[in-house]
Amino acid sequence: LAIVGDGPHRAVLEEHFSGTRTVFTGFLHGEDLSKAYASSDIFAFPSTTETLGLVLLEAMASGLPVVAANSGPTREQMTHGQTGFLYDPAKEGAITEHILALQNEQLRAEMGGYCREIAYKHGWDGPSKQLYQFYQSVLKIKEVKLETTQEIG
């Protein structure tokens, strides 16, 4: 098991996996991150706070089936049973159940191929444009409030 990234639960995880062959890489980017994806069989993503889902697209573009916590952003990127599995984060053992299902090499290969196909349809442009539109909306609201304030004052 390789745990890539860093966060507030790292120390707890390191203690939990102490004595196993688990590797904690810390934060990776660029070629090192690409190598981590390329050497993986699946991508497990327990976070419920992913905003744009770009990390999911990176994994999917690498042909990795994803096991992710069921949340709004993950549902936008994934189709349960096709690109991987969405699990209920409140259900104990749910993530493990889905990870174990991906021990089946044929299932992993089928899902991985579909992941690449879907990831290339999404790309980076869509989420980036969506974020830009959100910013534009906020700026327009701010402009309207500013104009209204100036008219009153």
N, C-alpha and C positions, 0 to 999 in steps of 0.2 A: 504494500500500500504506500502510495506517495501522497502526501498532503502538501499541496502547492498553495502558497499564499501565507498571509499572516492575519492576525486578528486577536480580539480580546479573549478568545477561548483556547488559544494555542497552548498555553501552559497546562491547562486541564487536559487537553488532548495528548500532549506529550507524556503526561503522567499516566493517562489511561492506556496508551500504547507502549509504555515502557516495557522493555524486555521482548518486544516483537521486532520484526524486520521493517517496521514502518519508518519511512524517511520523511522528514520535514524539510522542505526546500526553502521556506520563507518566500518572500515576494520575488517573482520572476517577471521578466519582460523581454521583448525582442526574441532573439534566436534561442535563448535559454527556455523561454516559455514555449516556443514552437517545438523544441525538442521534447519538452514534458508532454505536450499533447500527442506528438508523434509516437512516443513510447508507451502510451496508455491504451487500455482496452475499453474503458468506459469513463464517463465523467459524472461523478456524484456531486451534486450541488445542493447542500442542505439549507442554504440561506433563503429567507422569505423576504429579504429587503433588496433584491436586485432591482435596479431601476429600468435600464434600457434593454437588458438581456443580451448585451454584447458578448459577455463571457460564454453564454450558452451558444451563441452563433459561432464563436471561435471554436468551441469544442465540436459542434456539429460540422463545421467546415473541415475539421480534421477527421471526419468520419467516425466520431465517437457517439454511441448512443448515450443519452443523458438520463440520469435518475435525479429528479429535482423536486423540491418541495412545491406543492401545488399552491401557486399564488398568481395574481393577475399578470405580472410580467412573464412568468414562465409559461402560462397558458397562451400568451401571444406568440411565443416562439416555437412551442412544442405541441405535438399531437400525441396524447397518451396512447401507447401501444404501437406507434409508428416510428417516432423519433426517439423513443425511450419511454420512461415511466414517470408520471407525476404521482407523488405520494402525499398522504395526509400527514403533515408534520406533528399533529397532535396524537397520532396513533403510534404507540410504542412498537418498534420493530418494523414499521412499514418500509423504511428505506432499505433495511437489510433484506427484506423479502424480495424487493425489486432488483437489488444488486445481485442476489443469488440467482434470480431468473436469467440474468445475462451471462451466466456461466455457459449457457448454450451458445456454442460458437456460430451456428447457423443463424440464430436469432440476432446475435450481435452483428454479424456481417450484413444481414438484411436491413436492420435498423441503421447501421452505420452508413450504408449506401444511400438510404433515404435521407438521412441527416445531411449528407453533403449536398444532395439535390435541393433540399429545402433551404439550407443555409445560403446557397448561392442565389436563390430567388429573393431572399431577404436582403443580404448584403449590409453594408454600413450606411448606405445613403438613406434608406427609409427611416431608421431610428434617429439619425442625425437631423433629417428634415423635420421629423416630428418634434424633436426637442427645440429646434429653431422656431417652429410655429408656436410652441408653448411660450417661448420667450417673447415673440412678437405680440402675442395676445396680452401678456402681462404689461408690456410697454404701452399698448393701446389703452388698456384700462387706466394705467398711470397717467397717460396724456389726457384722457377724458376727465379724470378727477382733478388734474391740475387746471384744465380749462374751466371747469365748473367752479373751482375755488377762486380763480382769478375773476370770473364774472361776478361772483358774490361780493368779493372783497373790493 
